[in-house]
Amino acid sequence: PHVYKRVMEQLDITPHCCYAVEDSVSGVCSAVGAGITTFGYLAFADHPREMAKKLEGQGAVACFENWQDFPQLLKQYSHHKKVG
């Protein structure tokens, strides 16, 4: 989470202003550990369904394989954001 926290500090923003997209368990753990709403990206996974379970198990709110699906996911999960 240190990289994400450092960037947020430099930008003077909170996790509620951010989204992360990660394609690995360690990446999801880092972003979630920093308090950021995180999505799993599956296009590089050899076994997407298995990877989705792993990423969601570590806190990814949803997973996707096609970037065209991402705007809809952002709309769907924007209610997770609490500004303030």
Disulfide bonds with the S-S distance in Angstrom:
none
